[in-house]
Amino acid sequence: MSTTPVTLRDLAAQVRSGQLAGDALVKPAADQIERRNGPLNALVSSRSADALAESAHADWTDRTLAGIPFTVKDMLATADLPTTCGSRTLEDWSAGVDATAVARMRAAGAVLMGKSNCPEFALGVDTNNELFGRTFNPLGEWTPGGSSGGEAAAIAAGMSLVGLGSDYGGSIRWPAQCAGLVGLRPTVGRVPRSGEQPTLPGSDPLGVEALSFQDAVQVIGPLGRCIDDLHTALSVISGPDGIDPIAVDEPLGDYREVDPSDVEVRWGTHVGNVPVDPEVVRTVFFAVESLRSLGTRVQEGLPDAVNDGLKVYDLLRAADAMGTIAAVDTARPGLIGAPVRAMLENRTAPGRAEQAELWEHRNKIVAKLRQWLTGDRALILPVSVDIPRDLRGDVANFRLLTPSRAISLFGFPSLSVPVATARSGAPISVQVVAPPFREDLALAIGAALEQASGWGRTTTLKNRIPDAN
């Protein structure tokens, strides 16, 4: 695929025009699945044969994603593949229907290659579960991240060109960093959650539950190889579907029309009192100075609401009753793995008044941040407090994702974009946060950083960014 145009936009145009055969992109993806999925364990189910047949005979007229191979995290319902959420409680379960985002990708001409591995019920910073085992990173000996780690590994290994993940506290942003990809957590309400699993046993698989903090905060979003690919995928999956009550019809701006010199950025390296690896700190400095050189107005210091957001996120997550997962466990007892079992057993059960007070506090903090984060303004901060490392046995170390967790509380769009490489060879990304429904602004800053860093052509962080004095 290295000789083909870089973006999904260009590739799909060549398929539509006949310059590329209808299966020209699916064939190499199928080959990579055959060759690499065994050792990597990125995909837990594959439909390569069906994908090849489908792409060879399709009518690509007016299809935005004509012939583009894509993969989907095993938390999203698919009509023709099992949806297990990485759990033995749902082994071999099939929804029999596509999640809205999956259906929209397919309707736009994208060709589904398979479902990707995740920690059980997407609860983990590394990708491992008792049903399918561990996923490995095609880039190196470090974790592929979690919870969309299988998705990130699949794209990085060429098994697909773009994919759909979900993000609760960093589950798109962190795996994107680990695999050297870009990943977008859209605004809550931008992409319908219909078909996100698990759902209550016996209920409509497209139904949207509202039983937990995770149900309210988690979003579906794209991972890909470049900023333009994220914009193309997001344009396809956005908008209300008549099922998810909070999905809204909000126009998606074009990031190419946003001038970074018109943007004001506040930045910081620390959230809460959690230590941050020096290589991560220097990467944020590099990103900020790159934007400053483009005329972006930069101010050191994150708004106080970000630190407040971390505290409230942690309280709400600790108080999460995990109602849907608990119902699945009740329906098929004794099958949930040890990490999720521990979370279920340690969860608290606050009363209604306490829950209402926590949510009211959350709403006040959101309003507080929106007082500054409005218009052409953005935040820059780390995705994680550490560089990607081997996390075997450390699946629940959520402290790693402190900056991402803090931002999740607000429901604002957040982009993970790689800008440097650690001495170990692992990618280091920064997080770009924009006002609600300003994905175009986040993507524009990401595109500027993509250009400034020369990602894909960079040497190590040591050679790019001098050590602090």
C-alpha positions as CSV (number, residue, x, y, z in Angstrom):
1,M,0.0,0.0,0.0
2,S,3.0,2.3,0.2
3,T,2.7,3.3,-3.4
4,T,-0.9,4.4,-3.2
5,P,-2.1,7.9,-2.1
6,V,-2.0,8.5,1.6
7,T,-5.5,9.4,2.5
8,L,-8.8,7.5,2.5
9,R,-10.2,10.4,0.5
10,D,-7.8,9.9,-2.3
11,L,-7.9,6.1,-2.2
12,A,-11.7,6.0,-2.4
13,A,-11.6,8.4,-5.3
14,Q,-9.3,6.2,-7.2
15,V,-11.6,3.2,-6.5
16,R,-14.6,5.1,-7.6
17,S,-12.9,6.2,-10.8
18,G,-11.6,2.8,-11.7
19,Q,-8.0,3.7,-11.3
20,L,-7.8,1.1,-8.6
21,A,-9.7,-2.2,-8.8
22,G,-12.5,-2.6,-6.4
23,D,-10.6,-5.1,-4.3
24,A,-7.2,-3.4,-4.6
25,L,-7.2,-2.2,-1.0
26,V,-8.9,-5.2,0.5
27,K,-6.4,-7.7,-0.9
28,P,-3.4,-6.3,0.9
29,A,-5.4,-6.0,4.1
30,A,-6.5,-9.7,3.8
31,D,-2.9,-10.7,3.2
32,Q,-1.8,-8.9,6.3
33,I,-4.5,-10.6,8.4
34,E,-3.3,-14.0,7.1
35,R,0.3,-13.2,7.7
36,R,0.4,-11.2,10.9
37,N,-2.8,-11.8,12.9
38,G,-1.6,-15.1,14.3
39,P,1.4,-13.7,16.3
40,L,-0.3,-10.3,17.0
41,N,-3.8,-11.5,18.0
42,A,-5.3,-8.2,16.9
43,L,-8.4,-9.6,15.4
44,V,-10.6,-12.1,17.2
45,S,-12.8,-12.8,14.1
46,S,-12.2,-12.2,10.4
47,R,-14.3,-12.1,7.3
48,S,-11.5,-11.7,4.8
49,A,-13.0,-14.1,2.2
50,D,-16.3,-12.4,2.3
51,A,-14.6,-9.0,2.1
52,L,-12.7,-10.0,-1.0
53,A,-15.8,-11.2,-2.7
54,E,-17.8,-8.2,-1.7
55,S,-15.2,-5.7,-2.9
56,A,-14.6,-7.4,-6.2
57,H,-18.2,-7.0,-7.4
58,A,-19.5,-3.9,-5.6
59,D,-20.9,-0.8,-7.3
60,W,-18.8,2.0,-5.8
61,T,-20.7,4.9,-7.4
62,D,-21.1,7.8,-4.9
63,R,-19.5,5.9,-2.1
64,T,-17.4,8.1,0.2
65,L,-15.3,5.1,1.5
66,A,-15.4,3.0,-1.7
67,G,-13.3,-0.1,-1.2
68,I,-11.7,1.0,2.1
69,P,-10.9,-1.9,4.4
70,F,-11.9,-1.2,8.0
71,T,-12.0,-3.1,11.3
72,V,-14.2,-2.7,14.4
73,K,-13.6,-3.1,18.1
74,D,-15.4,-6.1,19.5
75,M,-17.6,-3.9,21.6
76,L,-19.7,-2.8,18.6
77,A,-22.5,-4.9,17.2
78,T,-22.0,-6.5,13.8
79,A,-24.6,-8.4,11.8
80,D,-22.3,-11.1,10.5
81,L,-19.6,-11.6,13.2
82,P,-19.9,-12.4,16.9
83,T,-19.7,-9.5,19.4
84,T,-18.2,-10.8,22.6
85,C,-16.8,-7.7,24.4
86,G,-13.8,-9.9,25.2
87,S,-15.9,-11.8,27.7
88,R,-16.7,-15.5,28.2
89,T,-20.2,-14.4,29.2
90,L,-20.8,-13.4,25.6
91,E,-18.7,-16.0,23.8
92,D,-20.1,-16.6,20.3
93,W,-23.0,-14.2,20.9
94,S,-24.1,-12.4,17.7
95,A,-26.2,-9.3,17.7
96,G,-27.6,-10.1,14.2
97,V,-27.5,-6.4,13.4
98,D,-24.8,-3.7,12.8
99,A,-24.3,-0.8,15.2
100,T,-25.2,2.5,13.6
101,A,-21.6,3.6,13.1
102,V,-20.7,0.2,11.6
103,A,-23.8,0.3,9.3
104,R,-22.8,3.8,8.1
105,M,-19.3,2.8,7.3
106,R,-20.5,-0.1,5.2
107,A,-23.2,2.0,3.5
108,A,-20.4,4.5,2.5
109,G,-18.5,1.6,0.8
110,A,-16.1,0.6,3.5
111,V,-15.5,-3.1,3.7
112,L,-15.5,-4.8,7.1
113,M,-12.4,-7.1,7.6
114,G,-13.0,-8.3,11.1
115,K,-13.5,-7.5,14.8
116,S,-10.6,-6.5,17.1
117,N,-9.6,-7.6,20.5
118,C,-10.2,-5.6,23.7
119,P,-9.9,-6.2,27.5
120,E,-13.1,-7.6,28.9
121,F,-15.9,-5.1,28.6
122,A,-13.3,-2.5,27.5
123,L,-12.1,-2.1,31.1
124,G,-8.3,-2.0,30.9
125,V,-5.2,-0.1,29.8
126,D,-3.7,-3.2,28.1
127,T,-5.5,-5.6,25.8
128,N,-5.8,-9.0,27.3
129,N,-8.7,-11.2,28.3
130,E,-9.5,-14.8,29.3
131,L,-11.5,-15.5,26.1
132,F,-9.0,-14.6,23.5
133,G,-5.7,-13.8,25.3
134,R,-3.2,-10.9,24.7
135,T,-2.8,-8.6,21.8
136,F,0.7,-7.6,20.8
137,N,1.9,-4.3,19.3
138,P,3.3,-4.6,15.8
139,L,5.6,-1.6,16.5
140,G,7.5,-3.0,19.5
141,E,7.6,-4.7,22.8
142,W,5.3,-2.3,24.5
143,T,1.6,-2.6,25.1
144,P,-0.9,-1.9,22.2
145,G,-2.9,0.0,24.8
146,G,-6.4,-0.5,25.9
147,S,-9.2,-0.8,25.6
148,S,-9.1,-0.3,21.8
149,G,-5.7,-2.0,21.6
150,G,-6.7,-4.7,19.1
151,E,-8.1,-2.0,16.8
152,A,-4.9,0.0,17.0
153,A,-2.7,-3.1,16.4
154,A,-4.8,-4.1,13.4
155,I,-4.5,-0.7,11.7
156,A,-0.8,-0.4,12.5
157,A,-0.2,-3.8,11.0
158,G,-2.1,-3.0,7.8
159,M,-5.0,-5.3,8.4
160,S,-7.3,-2.3,7.8
161,L,-6.8,1.4,6.9
162,V,-9.2,2.8,9.5
163,G,-11.2,1.5,12.4
164,L,-13.9,2.2,15.0
165,G,-13.1,2.1,18.7
166,S,-14.8,3.3,21.9
167,D,-13.4,5.7,24.5
168,Y,-14.4,5.9,28.2
169,G,-11.3,7.2,29.9
170,G,-8.7,7.1,27.1
171,S,-9.6,3.9,25.3
172,I,-9.1,5.4,21.8
173,R,-6.5,8.0,22.6
174,W,-4.1,5.7,24.5
175,P,-4.0,2.8,22.0
176,A,-3.6,5.4,19.2
177,Q,-0.5,6.7,21.0
178,C,0.8,3.1,21.6
179,A,0.5,2.3,17.9
180,G,1.7,5.6,16.4
181,L,-1.8,6.4,15.1
182,V,-4.2,9.3,15.4
183,G,-7.4,8.7,17.4
184,L,-10.4,10.9,18.0
185,R,-12.8,10.9,20.9
186,P,-15.7,12.9,19.5
187,T,-18.1,15.1,21.5
188,V,-20.7,13.1,23.4
189,G,-23.7,13.2,21.0
190,R,-21.7,13.5,17.8
191,V,-21.8,9.8,17.0
192,P,-24.8,7.5,17.9
193,R,-23.9,4.9,20.5
194,S,-26.6,2.6,19.1
195,G,-25.2,-1.0,19.0
196,E,-22.5,-0.4,21.6
197,Q,-22.3,-3.5,23.8
198,P,-23.0,-4.9,26.3
199,T,-26.7,-4.3,26.4
200,L,-29.1,-5.8,29.0
201,P,-29.7,-9.5,28.4
202,G,-32.7,-10.1,26.1
203,S,-32.9,-6.4,25.1
204,D,-32.6,-4.7,21.7
205,P,-28.9,-4.9,20.7
206,L,-29.3,-1.4,19.3
207,G,-30.8,-0.1,22.5
208,V,-28.9,2.6,24.4
209,E,-28.8,2.0,28.1
210,A,-28.4,4.7,30.8
211,L,-27.5,2.6,33.8
212,S,-24.0,3.7,34.5
213,F,-21.4,6.4,34.4
214,Q,-19.7,4.5,31.6
215,D,-22.9,4.4,29.5
216,A,-23.1,8.2,29.8
217,V,-19.5,9.1,29.1
218,Q,-18.3,6.5,26.6
219,V,-18.3,7.4,22.9
220,I,-17.6,5.7,19.6
221,G,-14.9,7.2,17.4
222,P,-12.3,6.5,14.7
223,L,-8.6,5.5,14.7
224,G,-6.5,6.0,11.6
225,R,-3.2,6.8,10.0
226,C,-3.6,10.5,9.5
227,I,-5.7,13.4,10.5
228,D,-7.6,13.6,7.2
229,D,-8.6,10.0,7.6
230,L,-10.2,10.8,10.9
231,H,-12.2,13.6,9.4
232,T,-13.4,11.4,6.5
233,A,-14.5,8.6,8.8
234,L,-16.2,11.0,11.3
235,S,-18.1,12.7,8.5
236,V,-19.6,9.3,7.7
237,I,-20.6,8.1,11.2
238,S,-21.9,11.4,12.6
239,G,-25.5,12.5,13.1
240,P,-28.7,11.3,14.8
241,D,-30.1,7.9,14.0
242,G,-33.5,8.0,15.7
243,I,-32.3,5.5,18.3
244,D,-29.7,7.2,20.6
245,P,-31.6,10.0,22.3
246,I,-28.5,12.2,22.8
247,A,-27.2,12.0,19.2
248,V,-27.6,15.4,17.6
249,D,-27.6,16.9,14.2
250,E,-24.6,19.2,14.6
251,P,-22.7,20.3,11.4
252,L,-19.1,19.0,11.2
253,G,-16.8,21.8,10.2
254,D,-13.9,21.2,7.7
255,Y,-10.6,21.3,9.6
256,R,-8.8,22.5,6.5
257,E,-10.6,25.8,6.8
258,V,-9.3,26.5,10.4
259,D,-6.1,28.6,10.5
260,P,-3.9,27.7,13.5
261,S,-2.7,31.3,13.8
262,D,-6.3,32.2,14.8
263,V,-6.3,29.7,17.6
264,E,-5.6,30.3,21.3
265,V,-4.1,27.4,23.3
266,R,-3.7,26.8,27.0
267,W,-1.3,23.9,27.9
268,G,0.1,21.9,30.7
269,T,1.9,18.8,31.5
270,H,0.5,17.7,34.8
271,V,-3.1,16.9,35.9
272,G,-3.5,16.3,39.6
273,N,-0.4,15.3,41.6
274,V,0.5,12.3,39.3
275,P,4.2,12.3,38.2
276,V,4.8,12.6,34.4
277,D,7.6,10.9,32.6
278,P,10.2,13.5,31.5
279,E,10.0,12.3,27.8
280,V,6.3,13.0,27.9
281,V,6.9,16.5,29.4
282,R,9.4,17.4,26.6
283,T,7.0,16.1,24.0
284,V,4.3,18.5,25.2
285,F,6.9,21.3,25.1
286,F,7.8,20.4,21.5
287,A,4.2,20.4,20.4
288,V,3.5,23.8,22.0
289,E,6.6,25.4,20.5
290,S,5.7,24.0,17.1
291,L,2.3,25.7,17.4
292,R,3.8,28.9,18.6
293,S,6.0,29.0,15.5
294,L,2.9,28.9,13.4
295,G,1.4,31.9,15.1
296,T,-0.8,30.1,17.5
297,R,-1.2,32.1,20.8
298,V,-0.1,29.8,23.6
299,Q,-0.5,30.3,27.3
300,E,1.0,28.0,30.0
301,G,-1.4,26.6,32.6
302,L,-4.5,24.5,32.2
303,P,-7.8,25.8,33.5
304,D,-8.5,24.8,37.1
305,A,-11.6,22.9,35.9
306,V,-9.3,20.2,34.4
307,N,-8.0,19.2,37.8
308,D,-11.5,19.4,39.3
309,G,-12.6,17.2,36.5
310,L,-10.2,14.5,37.4
311,K,-11.4,14.4,41.0
312,V,-15.1,14.1,39.9
313,Y,-14.3,11.6,37.2
314,D,-12.6,9.4,39.8
315,L,-15.6,9.7,42.2
316,L,-18.2,9.0,39.6
317,R,-16.2,6.0,38.2
318,A,-15.7,4.6,41.7
319,A,-19.5,5.0,42.3
320,D,-20.5,3.5,39.0
321,A,-22.9,0.6,39.6
322,M,-21.8,-1.1,36.3
323,G,-25.4,-2.1,36.0
324,T,-25.3,-3.5,32.5
325,I,-22.2,-5.6,33.2
326,A,-23.7,-6.8,36.5
327,A,-26.8,-7.9,34.7
328,V,-24.8,-9.9,32.2
329,D,-22.9,-11.5,35.0
330,T,-26.2,-12.4,36.7
331,A,-27.5,-14.0,33.5
332,R,-24.4,-16.1,33.1
333,P,-22.7,-16.3,36.5
334,G,-19.1,-17.3,37.2
335,L,-17.7,-16.4,33.7
336,I,-16.4,-12.9,34.2
337,G,-12.6,-12.6,34.4
338,A,-10.6,-11.6,37.5
339,P,-10.0,-7.9,36.6
340,V,-13.7,-7.1,35.9
341,R,-14.8,-9.3,38.8
342,A,-12.6,-7.2,41.2
343,M,-14.2,-4.0,39.8
344,L,-17.7,-5.4,40.3
345,E,-16.9,-6.5,43.9
346,N,-15.3,-3.2,44.8
347,R,-17.9,-0.9,43.4
348,T,-19.9,1.3,45.8
349,A,-23.6,1.8,45.7
350,P,-24.3,5.5,46.6
351,G,-27.8,6.6,47.3
352,R,-29.8,8.7,44.8
353,A,-29.1,11.9,46.7
354,E,-25.3,11.3,46.6
355,Q,-25.4,10.4,42.9
356,A,-27.4,13.5,42.1
357,E,-24.9,15.6,44.0
358,L,-22.0,14.1,42.1
359,W,-23.7,14.8,38.7
360,E,-24.6,18.3,39.7
361,H,-20.9,18.9,40.7
362,R,-20.0,17.5,37.2
363,N,-22.3,19.9,35.5
364,K,-20.9,22.9,37.4
365,I,-17.3,21.9,36.4
366,V,-18.3,21.4,32.7
367,A,-19.9,24.9,32.7
368,K,-16.7,26.3,34.4
369,L,-14.4,24.9,31.7
370,R,-16.7,26.1,28.9
371,Q,-16.3,29.7,30.2
372,W,-12.8,29.6,28.8
373,L,-12.9,26.7,26.3
374,T,-15.1,28.3,23.6
375,G,-14.7,29.7,20.1
376,D,-11.3,29.1,18.6
377,R,-9.6,27.9,21.8
378,A,-8.1,24.6,22.7
379,L,-6.1,22.7,25.3
380,I,-2.8,20.8,24.9
381,L,-1.8,18.2,27.4
382,P,-0.5,14.6,27.5
383,V,-2.5,11.5,26.6
384,S,-0.8,9.5,29.3
385,V,1.6,10.3,32.2
386,D,4.0,7.6,30.9
387,I,5.4,6.4,27.6
388,P,4.1,3.1,26.3
389,R,5.7,0.2,28.1
390,D,5.1,-3.6,28.5
391,L,2.1,-3.7,30.8
392,R,1.6,-7.4,31.2
393,G,-0.1,-8.0,34.5
394,D,-1.0,-4.3,34.8
395,V,-4.2,-4.2,32.9
396,A,-6.1,-2.0,35.5
397,N,-3.4,0.7,36.1
398,F,-5.8,3.5,35.2
399,R,-3.5,6.1,36.7
400,L,-1.5,5.9,33.5
401,L,-4.4,7.7,31.8
402,T,-4.9,10.5,34.3
403,P,-4.9,13.3,31.6
404,S,-7.3,11.4,29.4
405,R,-9.6,10.5,32.3
406,A,-9.9,14.1,33.4
407,I,-10.9,15.2,29.9
408,S,-13.5,12.4,29.5
409,L,-15.6,13.8,32.2
410,F,-16.5,16.9,30.1
411,G,-17.6,15.1,27.0
412,F,-15.7,17.4,24.7
413,P,-13.8,16.3,21.6
414,S,-10.3,15.1,22.2
415,L,-7.6,14.1,19.7
416,S,-4.6,11.9,20.3
417,V,-1.8,12.8,17.8
418,P,1.8,11.4,17.8
419,V,4.5,14.0,17.6
420,A,7.7,12.3,18.8
421,T,9.4,9.0,19.5
422,A,10.8,8.0,22.9
423,R,14.3,6.6,23.2
424,S,12.8,3.1,23.4
425,G,11.2,3.6,20.0
426,A,7.6,4.0,21.4
427,P,5.5,6.8,20.1
428,I,4.6,9.7,22.3
429,S,1.4,11.7,21.6
430,V,-0.2,14.8,22.9
431,Q,-3.9,15.4,23.5
432,V,-5.8,18.3,21.8
433,V,-9.1,19.2,23.4
434,A,-11.6,21.5,21.7
435,P,-14.9,23.1,22.6
436,P,-18.0,20.9,22.1
437,F,-18.6,19.9,18.5
438,R,-15.4,21.7,17.4
439,E,-13.8,18.5,16.1
440,D,-12.7,20.6,13.1
441,L,-10.6,22.8,15.5
442,A,-9.0,19.8,17.2
443,L,-8.2,18.2,13.8
444,A,-6.7,21.4,12.5
445,I,-4.3,21.6,15.4
446,G,-3.6,17.9,14.9
447,A,-2.8,18.5,11.2
448,A,-0.4,21.3,12.1
449,L,1.4,19.0,14.6
450,E,1.4,16.2,12.1
451,Q,3.2,18.5,9.7
452,A,5.5,20.0,12.2
453,S,6.6,16.7,13.7
454,G,7.0,14.9,10.3
455,W,5.5,11.9,12.0
456,G,6.6,8.7,10.2
457,R,9.9,10.4,9.3
458,T,11.0,11.3,12.8
459,T,14.1,10.1,14.5
460,T,14.1,9.4,18.3
461,L,12.9,11.9,20.8
462,K,16.4,12.2,22.1
463,N,17.6,13.5,18.7
464,R,14.6,15.8,18.2
465,I,14.1,17.5,21.6
466,P,17.0,18.5,23.8
467,D,16.9,17.5,27.4
468,A,15.8,20.1,29.9
469,N,18.7,22.0,31.6
